[in-house]
Amino acid sequence: MSKKKNYWFIEPLDSRTNKIIVGYLEQVGSTDMLEIYVRDEIEPIKAFYIQYHQIVYLRGCIEDYNLKFRVIFSHNMDGPFWVSDLWKIKKPRLEKRKVEEGLKNIKKKKDSK
């Protein structure tokens, strides 16, 4: 039995993320944008075809650049397409940093009184 191949797509969720992703994909030589229908969604989306290792790289940049995107995959270039739960965006480092900054601000206010 042969292993299924996954085809990966990334959908930027805001214009800033779109600009960063386009810039990155231009550097690596691939800016193929496709209009695809994601399963259980009515409207088509515009997403970039992307390699798995490129998703891994962009996932590592989420907090540094405040990227907002979702990852779509399929076992066939013709679909069906699904949103990947594996790549749901969570920002624990960013949340931790915000809490730490908040605590520092509270401490500064107490110290200044």
FENTADA-V306870 format. One record per residue. N is the residue number from 1. BURIAL is + if it has 9 or more other ideal C-beta (glycine too) atoms within 8 Angstrom, else -. Layout:
n | burial
N | BURIAL
N | BURIAL
//
This chain:
n | burial
1 | -
2 | -
3 | -
4 | -
5 | -
6 | -
7 | +
8 | +
9 | +
10 | +
11 | +
12 | +
13 | -
14 | -
15 | -
16 | -
17 | +
18 | +
19 | -
20 | +
21 | +
22 | +
23 | -
24 | +
25 | +
26 | -
27 | -
28 | -
29 | -
30 | +
31 | -
32 | -
33 | -
34 | +
35 | -
36 | +
37 | +
38 | +
39 | -
40 | -
41 | -
42 | -
43 | -
44 | -
45 | +
46 | -
47 | +
48 | +
49 | +
50 | +
51 | -
52 | -
53 | -
54 | +
55 | +
56 | -
57 | +
58 | +
59 | -
60 | -
61 | +
62 | +
63 | -
64 | -
65 | -
66 | -
67 | +
68 | -
69 | +
70 | +
71 | +
72 | +
73 | +
74 | +
75 | -
76 | -
77 | -
78 | -
79 | -
80 | -
81 | +
82 | +
83 | -
84 | +
85 | -
86 | -
87 | +
88 | -
89 | +
90 | -
91 | -
92 | -
93 | -
94 | +
95 | -
96 | -
97 | -
98 | -
99 | -
100 | -
101 | -
102 | -
103 | -
104 | -
105 | -
106 | -
107 | -
108 | -
109 | -
110 | -
111 | -
112 | -
113 | -
//
